Amino acid sequence: MNTAPTKARVIVLAGPSGAGKSRLGHRLGLPVLRLDDFYHPVDHPELPRITSGANAGMVDWDHPGTWDHDAAMAAIRSLCATGSADVPVYDISTSSITGHRRLDLGDHTAFVAEGIFAPEVVAACRDEGVLLAAYCIAPSRARTFWRRLTRDLRERRKPPLVLVRRGWALMQDQPRVVAHAVGRGCRRATGDQAFHELRDLLAHDAVAH
């Protein structure tokens, strides 16, 4: 375990796309590191592709091989050690990195890291002594499907037919996604449950400091 002093610790929020992870992060009033910004661009070599079903041939954006784990962990380490990090800005509609931004924690001693690949950073964060908590936000499959579809249509992330097909596939896959996150060390909860528990944890942590 890393015993070096840290400026901040991280709350990892996992769960299926559309579960409300971003909403919860902002509701807590903490800086949010969007782990989905660490997707590889569409021209990255050897992106994994869907091999069967209606979406066969498309890039499998739900496969961890489409995501830059090392860059995401570097950003988490920088935020924990120094309180700031340079992070990419990713445009989902074009599957490309459009720029970079500076994320600063200010006086906060905790921040949220959220995204569909969030379970993949839990073990490293725990081993390095920077993990404050890890949750998997898991509403019902129907509610998640509707939230995801309305968000993606509003933001024009992909053509509507692609969004509906992908959303249906993700709805069927949600139990596996949740089980994977729990297996990686995340506590399953609704957004409201996690909010109240994390609010209490943050209050206790502030007193401890």
Secondary structure, 3 states (H helix, E strand, C coil): CCCCCCCCEEEEEECCCCCCHHHHHHHCCCCEEEHHHHECCCCCCCCCECCCCCCCCCECCCCHHHECHHHHHHHHHHHHHHCEEEEEEEECCCCEEEEEEEEECCCCCEEEEECCCCHHHHHHHHHCCCEEEEEEECCCHHHHHHHHHHHHHHCCCCCHHHHHHHHHHHHHHHHHHHHHHHHCCCEEECHHHHHHHHHHHHHHHHHHC
